Amino acid sequence: MKKLFSSLLVLIVFLFFHTNNTQAAEGAVERIQGADRFEVAVNISNKGWLDGTNTVVLVNYNAYADALAATPLAYQLNAPILLTHSNQLTNTTKIELQRLKPQNVIVIGGEGSVSGKVFHSIQSLGVPNVRRIGGLNRYEVAYLIAKELPATEKVIMAYGQNFPDALAIAPFAARNGYPILLTDTADLPTKTREALAARKPKESIVVGGEGSVSANVFRQLPSPIRIGGKDRYEVAANIVQTLNLNTNKAFVATGLTFADALTGSVLAAKEDAPILLTGPNSLPDIINNLISEKGIYTFTILGGYGSVSQNVIRQTGGPLAGLKIVVDAGHGGTDPGASGFGLAEKEVVLDVAKRVQVKLAAAGAAVLMTREDDVYPSLTDRIDFANNSKADSFISIHANAAESSSASGSETYWNSQYFGEESKALAKHIQDQLVNALETRDRGVKEANFLVIKNTVMPSVLVELAFITNSQDAQKLADPIYREKSAVAIFHGIVNSYNKK
């Protein structure tokens, strides 16, 4: 098991993605923005429906009432939600419709929301089927949307005179196929009663406190549970807590306007992520506490800086804020490391190391890379670099090799020379995550005298991802999906190690 090690130094401070089409890696922050809400919707569509789609849902950019119930239907049809003026289809939306090439466009709302002129503009683009889900009011629109969803045992009930509660629950409702029905505070509207009678649900989830949905309405619903809160931000946080939503990632949108959260809600549902609401310049304490408690460090920000400022993102902090971590991609340059099945160790581990770098930086760490290119620094260079930087930890990434092609699995090494217990704990956390993520043989955590972990004066580990000389392991090392899983595992191992301290 020959091991040589690599380098070039680069300090990366907190990393944020400000792209419209880049998939956010786990442990990263991206922003989907635009010049206005129409362009934000288009950029969300570009991200989630890059190869086009069969159906598009179109709503009035300024009439949230009709749009509140649209997300579950859009999700069911794998349709992005785009925006329009009442009497004019914006050029931004028109170009996106031409790119998507849908066979169907569903216009939500009556002619007062989206006029016949817009309807005809869509048809003129060559869309074969354009239809409207309208109604005399928002309650009827929600009822008619619900009629297009399959039968479910649950329904969502939200206040129809404002948007935050309905949008915060929208990704959950969409993924489960639950319709969103609307109510007034004191009375259950006729069309909502009709929807309940037609669907005959066994349970209902009421979103919002009694100031939004009164106890009188609550009592009229089938087996209701309430997810309330003192304001829209606490309701959004309580939705995540009460429903135990997946928090590997979260979308963040302003709680003061509806458009970004609406158009982002289908993408959030596709990515199995909740929507958290924030003020434009300050993250509410209840949301900040949720982020900290759930360990959320992957975010998609919906909207530009006027909607969600950079200060909001800074407030999320990160589980590794204030830490300096050296990531060492083994080998490089004239030293290819091990090889097998067309793979060179130096290339595999550099790719994984860069992925780890992104995640650590997004979690608040200052990341120092021993190399970011195909170069070969000596082992002494790597050790001196880590020690001189006064790093908090050192992670060296490698791929294993053996004479026998049957050798397989993942293992992580530590050394007792400096910070032995901390190094051993770090190795164990990474190893547990790695084996679980890659589904490789667990070769365990081992002490060894590799120079880069023996002579670095901070908690240090050497990670052997898998065997490049084993066909099954090598297949995983060649796969970008498994490389990403490796990086996520190392990242979570580091986070878990520091969170246990």
Buried (B, 14 or more C-beta within 10 A) or exposed (E): EEBBBBBBBEEBEBBBBBEBEEEBBBBBBBBBBBEBBBBBBBBBBBBBBEEEBBBBBBBBBBBBBBBBBBBBBBBBBEBBBBBBBBEEBBEBBBEBBEBBBBEBBBBBBBBEBBBEEBBEBBEEBEBEEBEBBBBEBBBBBBBBBBBEBEEBBBBBBBBBEBBBBBBBBBBBBBBBBBBBBBBBBEEBBEBBBBBBEEBEBEBBBBBBBBEBBBEEBBEBBBEBEBBBBEBBBBBBBBBBBEBEBBBBBBBBBBBEBBBBBBBBBBBBBBBBBBBBBBBBEEBBEBBBEBBEEBBBBBBBBBBBBEBBBEEBBBBBBBBBEEBBBBBBBBBBBEBBBBBBBEBBBBBBBBBBBBBBBBBBBBBBBBBBBBBBEBBBBBBEBBBBBBBEBEBBBBBBBBBBBBEEBEBBBBBBBBBEBBBEEBBBBBBBBBBBBBBBBBEBBEBBBBBEEBBBBBBBBBBBBBBBBBBBBBEBBBEBBBEEEBBBBBBBBBBBBBBBBBEEE
